[in-house]
Amino acid sequence: MNDALSPRQVPRLSDQLHEVARCVLAVEQGRSLTEVLPQVPSGLRPGVQSLTFQVLRHLGTARAVARLLARRPPAPAALALLHTALALLIGDGQGASYPPHTLVDQAVDAAKRGRDTRMQSGFLNACLRRYLRESSALLAQARQDPSALWNHPAWWVERVRRDHPAHWEAILAASNQPGPMVLRVNRRRVTREAYAAQLAEQGIGAVPLGEDGLLLASPQPVERLPGFDQGLCSVQDGAAQLAAGLLLEGRDWRRGDRVLDACAAPGGKTAHLLERADLDLLALDVDPRRCERIHQNLQRLGLQAEVRAADAGEPSGWWDGRPFDAILLDAPCTASGIVRRHPDVRWLRRPGDVGQLVAIQRRLLDTLWPLLKPGGRLVYCTCSVFRAEGQEQVDAFLERHTDALALPSPGHLRPGTVIANGEFNDNDPGGYDGFFYARMDKARP
């Protein structure tokens, strides 16, 4: 297949379904979409990504229905195509929509033209047509399974229910909705009001969010954003934009003040700190390729920082012995708070991942705390809704470190939450991703 389509050539739905099923199979085999989507032919990629996201948001239900339709599951490639077609039939209008019979016909056509699925095209046709006849009964039976009802793994559903007994259903429902597109305006180059006016001239609606954010009425390709290449704005969720203010609030920052962004890639929070203050900033990331992303983002925005590929948990390899005035630790986590933007994450994670990541977070906190000056500030954050990676982690840290003074912090932000005038409002479709924030000052002797 050619890597690109001519401008007038419309991708066939069967071709897209074939690629979507390949992506779904890859996720079911433990590979992330970040790795898989770039392998899709470029002319098909936008549609395939949209459809794959929709499938993954309904995969729990599709799997349960498939088990009812097929006592003996087919080969993995055919099963992935069955899951794909069922999820799109079950879907609630997210993404592209097609008449059910068209979707079935195109799925069967995709099976016939696939080397690993052509022998099971008849089986696929029978299953999908039975679903069309019996969808209500099949869905009612399938949704007795929590994973099918909430489209998250059962262990995930139980952990969210235990961690957030008053809000667990809202968290799971919000996590299954597409996230809005939010921009961060580079205050060094343009005011938020002036940039909103530039967007309006392009027919792009936007409303303020937080201190530097603009929530777009609908997602846009960055090529449409005025001045994007010139660094007028960046794409960054509103929850992630809270980090800079929490770290910098309450003191006058002067050129030369030393700040560490300990797990910095791809550099959004690094850039936001530099947009707001003149800092001597060191940005670390363990992956050299991701460090290159930091360099690219800073260059586009006209900002400068020292960027090093290093493990923040091993200071002997990078620290010069001079303590920091502030440290931002955006720690590795399950990413359970951003599944609305990365719907594959829920299917890739395993229950044991939580404990492993909690141990990494603890090591980073304990290792970096001695590098902070007395009177300095550390902000700890994760894009997680699991309390083990948030409040429980910080409570344990405060017990171990009596010189850590807890400051008022947002704590756990649920997906779909916004903060207005200091108050939390839930179930806003333009709300934040799920996040956790804690900030602590180091006591002076």
C-alpha positions as CSV (number, residue, x, y, z in Angstrom):
1,M,0.0,0.0,0.0
2,N,1.3,3.5,-0.8
3,D,2.3,5.5,2.2
4,A,0.2,8.5,1.1
5,L,-3.1,9.1,-0.7
6,S,-3.7,11.6,-3.4
7,P,-5.6,14.7,-2.3
8,R,-8.8,13.5,-4.1
9,Q,-8.6,9.9,-3.0
10,V,-10.9,9.1,-0.1
11,P,-9.7,6.2,2.1
12,R,-11.9,3.2,1.9
13,L,-13.5,2.3,5.2
14,S,-12.4,-1.3,4.8
15,D,-8.7,-0.2,4.5
16,Q,-9.1,1.9,7.6
17,L,-10.8,-1.0,9.5
18,H,-7.9,-3.3,8.5
19,E,-5.4,-0.8,10.0
20,V,-7.5,-0.1,13.1
21,A,-7.7,-3.8,13.8
22,R,-3.9,-4.1,13.5
23,C,-3.6,-1.2,16.1
24,V,-6.1,-2.9,18.4
25,L,-4.3,-6.2,18.1
26,A,-1.0,-4.5,18.9
27,V,-2.5,-2.9,22.1
28,E,-4.0,-6.3,23.1
29,Q,-0.4,-7.7,22.7
30,G,1.0,-5.0,25.0
31,R,2.3,-2.3,22.5
32,S,1.3,1.3,22.9
33,L,-0.4,3.4,20.2
34,T,2.5,5.9,20.4
35,E,4.7,3.1,18.9
36,V,2.1,1.7,16.5
37,L,0.3,4.6,14.9
38,P,3.4,6.0,13.1
39,Q,3.5,2.7,11.2
40,V,0.1,3.4,9.7
41,P,0.3,4.8,6.1
42,S,0.2,8.6,6.4
43,G,-2.9,9.0,4.2
44,L,-4.9,6.7,6.5
45,R,-3.4,7.8,9.8
46,P,-5.9,10.6,10.9
47,G,-9.0,8.4,10.3
48,V,-7.3,5.3,11.7
49,Q,-6.3,7.2,14.9
50,S,-9.8,8.6,15.4
51,L,-11.4,5.2,14.9
52,T,-8.9,3.3,17.0
53,F,-9.5,5.7,19.9
54,Q,-13.2,5.1,19.6
55,V,-12.7,1.3,19.6
56,L,-10.5,1.4,22.7
57,R,-13.1,3.5,24.5
58,H,-15.6,0.6,23.9
59,L,-13.3,-2.3,24.0
60,G,-14.5,-3.7,27.3
61,T,-18.0,-4.0,26.0
62,A,-16.9,-5.3,22.6
63,R,-14.8,-8.1,24.2
64,A,-17.7,-9.2,26.4
65,V,-20.1,-9.3,23.4
66,A,-17.6,-11.2,21.3
67,R,-17.4,-13.9,24.0
68,L,-21.2,-14.3,23.8
69,L,-21.1,-14.5,20.0
70,A,-18.1,-16.9,19.7
71,R,-17.7,-19.8,22.2
72,R,-14.4,-20.6,20.6
73,P,-12.4,-17.4,19.8
74,P,-10.9,-17.1,16.3
75,A,-7.2,-16.4,15.6
76,P,-6.0,-13.1,17.2
77,A,-6.1,-11.0,14.0
78,A,-9.7,-12.0,13.3
79,L,-10.7,-11.5,16.9
80,A,-9.2,-8.0,16.8
81,L,-11.2,-7.2,13.7
82,L,-14.3,-8.5,15.4
83,H,-13.6,-6.4,18.5
84,T,-13.1,-3.4,16.2
85,A,-16.4,-3.8,14.3
86,L,-18.3,-4.5,17.5
87,A,-16.9,-1.5,19.3
88,L,-17.8,0.8,16.4
89,L,-21.3,-0.6,16.3
90,I,-21.7,-0.2,20.1
91,G,-20.2,3.3,20.0
92,D,-22.2,6.3,21.1
93,G,-21.5,8.6,18.2
94,Q,-17.9,9.5,19.1
95,G,-15.8,10.0,16.0
96,A,-17.0,9.0,12.6
97,S,-20.3,7.2,12.4
98,Y,-21.4,4.8,9.7
99,P,-24.7,2.9,9.0
100,P,-24.5,-0.4,10.8
101,H,-24.9,-2.5,7.6
102,T,-22.2,-0.5,5.9
103,L,-19.9,-1.1,8.8
104,V,-20.6,-4.8,8.7
105,D,-20.0,-5.1,5.0
106,Q,-16.8,-3.1,5.1
107,A,-15.5,-5.2,8.1
108,V,-16.2,-8.4,6.2
109,D,-14.4,-6.9,3.1
110,A,-11.5,-6.0,5.3
111,A,-11.4,-9.6,6.5
112,K,-11.4,-11.0,3.0
113,R,-8.4,-8.9,2.0
114,G,-6.4,-9.6,5.0
115,R,-3.8,-12.4,4.8
116,D,-4.5,-13.5,8.5
117,T,-8.3,-13.0,8.4
118,R,-9.6,-14.0,4.9
119,M,-10.4,-17.6,6.0
120,Q,-12.6,-16.3,8.8
121,S,-14.6,-13.7,6.9
122,G,-17.7,-15.9,7.0
123,F,-17.4,-16.3,10.7
124,L,-17.0,-12.5,11.2
125,N,-20.0,-11.9,9.0
126,A,-22.2,-14.3,11.0
127,C,-21.2,-12.8,14.3
128,L,-21.8,-9.2,13.3
129,R,-25.1,-9.9,11.7
130,R,-26.2,-11.8,14.8
131,Y,-25.2,-8.8,16.8
132,L,-27.4,-6.5,14.6
133,R,-30.4,-8.8,15.3
134,E,-29.8,-9.3,19.0
135,S,-27.9,-6.2,20.1
136,S,-30.2,-5.2,23.0
137,A,-30.1,-8.6,24.7
138,L,-26.4,-9.1,24.0
139,L,-25.5,-5.7,25.5
140,A,-27.7,-6.2,28.6
141,Q,-26.0,-9.6,29.3
142,A,-22.5,-8.3,28.5
143,R,-22.8,-5.3,30.8
144,Q,-23.2,-7.4,33.8
145,D,-19.4,-7.5,33.7
146,P,-17.9,-4.3,35.3
147,S,-15.2,-4.2,32.6
148,A,-17.9,-4.2,29.9
149,L,-20.0,-1.7,31.7
150,W,-17.2,0.9,32.4
151,N,-14.8,0.0,29.6
152,H,-11.9,-0.3,31.9
153,P,-10.2,-3.4,33.4
154,A,-12.0,-4.8,36.4
155,W,-9.1,-4.2,38.7
156,W,-8.9,-0.5,37.6
157,V,-12.7,0.0,38.2
158,E,-12.3,-1.5,41.7
159,R,-9.3,0.7,42.6
160,V,-11.1,3.9,41.4
161,R,-14.2,2.9,43.4
162,R,-12.1,2.3,46.5
163,D,-10.0,5.5,46.1
164,H,-12.9,7.8,45.3
165,P,-16.1,6.3,46.8
166,A,-18.2,9.4,46.2
167,H,-16.9,10.1,42.6
168,W,-15.8,6.8,41.1
169,E,-18.5,6.6,38.5
170,A,-18.0,10.2,37.3
171,I,-14.2,9.6,37.1
172,L,-14.7,6.5,34.9
173,A,-17.3,8.2,32.7
174,A,-15.2,11.3,32.2
175,S,-12.2,9.1,31.4
176,N,-14.1,7.6,28.5
177,Q,-14.8,11.0,26.8
178,P,-12.3,12.7,24.4
179,G,-10.3,15.4,26.1
180,P,-10.7,19.0,24.9
181,M,-7.8,20.9,23.2
182,V,-6.2,23.5,25.5
183,L,-3.5,26.0,24.6
184,R,-1.0,27.7,26.8
185,V,-0.3,31.2,25.6
186,N,3.4,32.2,25.8
187,R,3.1,35.4,27.9
188,R,6.6,36.5,26.9
189,R,5.4,37.0,23.3
190,V,1.7,37.8,23.4
191,T,-1.1,38.4,25.9
192,R,-3.8,35.8,26.2
193,E,-6.5,38.4,25.2
194,A,-4.5,39.4,22.1
195,Y,-4.0,35.7,21.1
196,A,-7.7,34.9,21.6
197,A,-8.4,37.7,19.2
198,Q,-6.1,36.2,16.6
199,L,-7.8,32.8,17.0
200,A,-11.2,34.5,16.6
201,E,-10.0,36.1,13.3
202,Q,-9.3,32.5,12.1
203,G,-12.8,31.4,13.2
204,I,-11.5,29.5,16.2
205,G,-13.5,29.9,19.3
206,A,-11.7,29.9,22.7
207,V,-12.4,30.8,26.3
208,P,-9.9,31.4,29.2
209,L,-8.8,28.5,31.4
210,G,-6.5,29.0,34.4
211,E,-3.9,31.7,34.2
212,D,-2.4,31.2,30.7
213,G,-4.8,28.7,29.1
214,L,-7.3,28.9,26.3
215,L,-9.9,26.2,25.9
216,L,-10.7,25.7,22.2
217,A,-14.3,25.2,21.2
218,S,-13.1,22.3,19.0
219,P,-9.7,20.6,18.4
220,Q,-7.6,22.1,15.6
221,P,-4.4,21.0,13.8
222,V,-1.5,23.1,15.0
223,E,-1.0,24.3,11.5
224,R,-4.2,26.3,11.9
225,L,-3.0,28.1,15.1
226,P,-1.7,31.5,14.3
227,G,1.9,31.9,15.3
228,F,2.4,28.4,16.5
229,D,5.7,27.9,14.7
230,Q,6.8,31.3,16.1
231,G,6.1,30.2,19.7
232,L,3.0,32.1,20.5
233,C,1.4,29.1,22.1
234,S,1.7,25.5,23.0
235,V,-0.8,22.6,23.4
236,Q,-1.0,21.7,27.1
237,D,-3.9,20.5,29.2
238,G,-5.2,22.9,31.9
239,A,-4.2,20.5,34.7
240,A,-0.6,20.4,33.5
241,Q,-0.5,24.2,33.4
242,L,-1.1,24.4,37.1
243,A,2.5,23.2,37.9
244,A,4.3,26.4,37.1
245,G,2.1,28.6,39.3
246,L,2.3,26.2,42.2
247,L,6.1,26.1,42.1
248,L,6.6,29.9,41.6
249,E,3.8,31.4,43.7
250,G,4.7,33.4,46.8
251,R,8.2,34.6,46.1
252,D,10.1,37.0,43.8
253,W,12.2,35.0,41.4
254,R,15.5,36.5,40.2
255,R,17.8,35.6,37.3
256,G,20.1,32.9,38.6
257,D,17.6,31.2,40.9
258,R,18.2,27.5,40.4
259,V,15.3,25.2,39.5
260,L,15.3,21.5,38.7
261,D,12.6,19.9,36.4
262,A,13.4,16.3,37.3
263,C,11.4,14.4,34.8
264,A,11.0,17.0,32.1
265,A,10.1,15.5,28.8
266,P,8.5,16.5,26.5
267,G,9.2,19.9,28.1
268,G,5.8,21.6,28.5
269,K,6.2,22.4,32.2
270,T,9.8,23.3,31.7
271,A,8.8,25.9,29.1
272,H,5.9,27.2,31.2
273,L,8.3,27.9,34.1
274,L,10.6,29.8,31.8
275,E,7.8,31.7,30.2
276,R,6.9,33.0,33.7
277,A,10.3,33.7,35.2
278,D,14.0,34.1,34.4
279,L,15.5,31.0,35.9
280,D,18.7,28.9,35.9
281,L,16.8,25.8,35.0
282,L,18.1,22.2,34.6
283,A,15.7,19.9,32.8
284,L,16.4,16.1,33.1
285,D,15.0,13.1,31.4
286,V,16.4,9.6,31.4
287,D,15.6,9.1,27.6
288,P,18.0,11.0,25.2
289,R,15.3,10.9,22.5
290,R,12.8,12.6,24.7
291,C,15.4,15.2,25.7
292,E,15.5,16.1,22.0
293,R,11.8,16.9,22.2
294,I,12.6,19.3,25.1
295,H,15.2,21.0,23.0
296,Q,12.8,21.4,20.1
297,N,10.0,22.8,22.2
298,L,12.3,25.3,23.9
299,Q,13.7,26.4,20.6
300,R,10.3,27.0,19.1
301,L,9.3,29.1,22.1
302,G,12.6,31.1,22.2
303,L,13.6,29.8,25.6
304,Q,16.8,28.4,27.1
305,A,17.5,25.8,29.7
306,E,20.2,23.2,30.4
307,V,18.8,19.9,29.2
308,R,20.6,16.7,30.2
309,A,19.8,13.0,29.6
310,A,20.2,11.6,33.1
311,D,18.3,9.6,35.8
312,A,17.0,12.0,38.4
313,G,17.2,9.2,40.9
314,E,21.1,9.0,40.5
315,P,22.3,12.5,41.3
316,S,26.0,11.4,41.4
317,G,25.8,11.3,37.6
318,W,24.6,14.9,37.1
319,W,24.4,17.0,40.2
320,D,27.2,19.6,40.8
321,G,26.6,19.9,44.6
322,R,24.8,23.2,44.5
323,P,21.3,23.0,46.1
324,F,18.2,24.1,44.2
325,D,15.8,26.8,45.1
326,A,12.9,24.8,43.7
327,I,12.3,21.3,42.3
328,L,9.5,20.1,40.1
329,L,9.0,16.3,40.2
330,D,6.5,15.2,37.6
331,A,7.0,11.6,38.5
332,P,6.6,8.5,36.3
333,C,3.1,7.1,37.0
334,T,0.3,4.9,35.6
335,A,-1.1,7.8,33.6
336,S,-4.5,6.8,34.9
337,G,-5.7,10.4,34.9
338,I,-5.1,11.0,31.1
339,V,-6.8,8.0,29.6
340,R,-9.3,10.2,27.8
341,R,-6.3,11.4,25.7
342,H,-4.5,8.0,25.7
343,P,-7.3,5.4,25.7
344,D,-4.8,2.5,25.2
345,V,-3.2,3.1,28.6
346,R,-6.0,1.4,30.5
347,W,-5.6,-1.8,28.5
348,L,-1.8,-1.8,28.7
349,R,-1.5,-1.4,32.5
350,R,-1.4,-4.4,34.9
351,P,-2.3,-4.3,38.6
352,G,1.3,-4.9,39.6
353,D,2.4,-1.7,37.7
354,V,1.0,0.5,40.5
355,G,3.3,-0.9,43.2
356,Q,6.3,-0.7,40.9
357,L,5.7,2.9,40.0
358,V,4.9,3.9,43.7
359,A,8.4,2.5,44.6
360,I,10.0,4.6,41.8
361,Q,8.1,7.7,43.0
362,R,9.2,7.2,46.6
363,R,12.9,6.8,45.5
364,L,12.8,10.0,43.5
365,L,11.2,12.0,46.4
366,D,13.7,10.7,48.9
367,T,16.6,11.2,46.6
368,L,15.8,14.7,45.4
369,W,14.7,16.2,48.8
370,P,18.3,16.6,50.1
371,L,19.1,18.6,46.9
372,L,16.7,21.3,47.9
373,K,17.8,24.4,49.8
374,P,16.3,25.1,53.3
375,G,13.4,27.4,52.5
376,G,13.1,25.9,49.0
377,R,10.0,24.3,47.5
378,L,9.3,21.0,45.9
379,V,6.1,20.3,43.8
380,Y,5.2,16.7,43.4
381,C,2.7,15.7,40.7
382,T,1.4,12.7,38.8
383,C,-1.1,12.4,36.0
384,S,-2.9,9.7,38.1
385,V,-6.2,9.4,39.9
386,F,-4.9,6.5,42.0
387,R,-4.4,7.6,45.6
388,A,-1.3,5.4,46.0
389,E,0.5,7.7,43.5
390,G,-0.9,10.8,45.1
391,Q,-2.1,11.6,48.6
392,E,-0.9,8.3,50.1
393,Q,2.5,8.8,48.6
394,V,2.8,12.3,50.0
395,D,1.4,11.4,53.4
396,A,4.1,8.7,53.7
397,F,6.8,11.2,52.6
398,L,5.8,13.7,55.2
399,E,6.0,11.1,57.9
400,R,9.6,10.3,56.8
401,H,10.7,13.9,56.4
402,T,9.9,16.1,59.4
403,D,11.5,19.1,57.7
404,A,8.9,19.1,55.0
405,L,6.1,21.6,55.4
406,A,2.9,20.8,53.5
407,L,1.4,23.9,51.7
408,P,-2.2,24.3,50.4
409,S,-2.4,22.2,47.2
410,P,-5.0,21.0,44.7
411,G,-4.6,17.4,45.7
412,H,-6.4,15.0,43.4
413,L,-8.0,16.6,40.4
414,R,-10.6,14.3,38.8
415,P,-11.0,14.2,35.0
416,G,-13.6,16.8,34.0
417,T,-12.9,19.1,37.0
418,V,-12.2,22.8,36.7
419,I,-11.1,25.2,39.4
420,A,-12.8,28.6,39.3
421,N,-12.3,31.2,42.0
422,G,-10.7,28.6,44.2
423,E,-13.7,26.2,43.9
424,F,-13.9,22.8,42.3
425,N,-16.5,22.2,39.7
426,D,-17.1,18.7,38.4
427,N,-18.3,17.1,35.1
428,D,-17.3,20.0,32.9
429,P,-16.6,18.6,29.4
430,G,-13.8,21.2,29.1
431,G,-12.3,20.3,32.5
432,Y,-8.9,19.2,33.4
433,D,-7.3,15.8,33.0
434,G,-6.9,13.7,36.1
435,F,-3.9,14.9,38.1
436,F,-2.4,15.1,41.6
437,Y,-0.5,18.0,43.0
438,A,1.3,18.5,46.3
439,R,3.8,21.2,47.3
440,M,6.1,21.3,50.2
441,D,8.5,23.8,51.5
442,K,11.7,22.8,53.3
443,A,12.0,24.1,56.8
444,R,14.9,26.4,57.6
445,P,17.2,25.4,60.4
